[in-house]
């Protein structure tokens, strides 16, 4: 499968499958001149679900970071086999809850991940909490698998 990636020439973290996202927020890193759509380039890229890869051959995946600018549920949908056969110990999702144009989707992620053995946590300072009111980082959700050793989780947070 292919998709069109819209490339922001000034911020590789702003590349997106949404053309408008590749130009949004340019004032944060290019205050003298907003990026317009005619400054972006587009290119066709290959897209594979995570189930395409053989995680069992790669060994245990301890941490999976998902930062896909609004396509988080698509990523989770494309990793059903991974979740069943070789679930990552921790799935860290940039939730974008603090950004007005994206709504918090932690509950939707939880509907997918909880049946696979994960519990939802939030970052609170240098630790994790299950209490959303103690959340200090408003754009990240951390899902921890029930089989992931507690001491390994502490090491990941350092």
N, C-alpha and C positions, 0 to 999 in steps of 0.2 A: 504494500500500500504506500502511496505517496501523499504528501501534504505540501502546501505552500508555506514556507517560512519567510516572514517579513523581517528584514535585518535592519536594526538600528545602527547606523555607522559610528555612533559615539558611545554606545553602551551595550556591550554584548549581553548583559543581563536583561536587556529589554527586548531582545528578539522575541517574536511571538507568532503564533498562527493567526492571530487577529491583527490586521493591518493597523487598526486604531491604537492597539496596545504598543506597537513598536514606536509610536511617536508620542504617546502620552507621557506626562511627567517630565518632559525634557527640561523644564525650567529648573529642576533639581540639579542637573549636571551640565546644562548648557544655558545659563541664565540670559546671555546676551542675544540669543536667537532661537526661538522655538523650532523644533524639527517639524517639517511638513511632510506629508506623504510622498511628495515627489523626491525627497532626499533619501527615502528608504529604497532598498533593493529587495527583490523577491527571488527565492530560489526553491526549486522542487527538492524535497528531501525524502529519504526512505523512512518509513515509520513502522516499527515492529512492537507488538505488545510484549510485555515481560515474559509471558508464557512461551514466546518464540525461543527464548534462551534456556539452556539446560542448567538451572541453578544447582542441581544435584552434583553435576560434574565439577562445578566451580567451588564446591565446599560450602560451608555454612555462611550465609549472609547475615551478619550481625546487625547492620544498620542500613536502611534504605531511606534516602532523602528524596522526597517528592516536592519539586519546585517547578511547576509546569504552567503557571500563569492561567489558572482557571480550568485546566483539564485534569484535575485530580481524580474525579470519579471515573474518567475514561482510563486512567492508569490503573486504578483498582479493578475496573472491569476486565482489563487485559492481563490480570495476574491471578486469575482464579486457580489455575493449576499450581502456581508457585505457593499460594496461600495454603493449599491443601497438602502438597507434597514436601515442600521445603520452606516453611514460612520464615521470613527474616525475624530476628529477635526484636528489633525495634523498627517501626516505620514512623519517620519524622515527616510531617506534611506541613508545608507552608500554607496556612489556611487563608491568608489575606483578610482576616476578620477586621483588621484595623483600617482597611482601605474601603472607602465609601462605595465604590462601584462594584465591589464583590461582597456578597453576604456571607456570613459565617456558615460553613457547611459541615462543621464537625459532627453534627448529629447524623448527617447523611453518610459520612465516612464510617461512623460508628455502626450504622446498620449493616455495612458490608464487612467490617473487620471484627466486630464482636462475635459473630457466629464462628469465625475462624480462630478464636482463642485470644483475642486482643482486648486490652482495657485502655480506655482513653485517659490520658494525663495531659497536664499543661505545664509549661515552664513557669516556675515561681522562684525568682532569684537564681540560685545555683542548684536547685532541686526540682523535683516533680511533685505535682499535687493533682488529686482527682477533683478538687474543688475549683470550679470555673471562676468563682469570685476572688480567688487568690492568684489568679493568672497575672503574671507580670509582663509576659510577651504576648501581645494581642494578635500575632499573626502565625503562631505555630501550634500544632497539635502533635502529641507524641503518643503513639500506640505501642504498647508493650505486650509481647506475646507471653502467655502463661508459662511457657517452658523456658523463658529467658532467665538465667540466673541473676538474682538480685545484686550480687557483687559485681557482675559484668556491667550492669546498668549504672552502678556508681562510677565505674571506670570510664564509661562512655561520657558521663556528665562532667568529668574533669577537664 
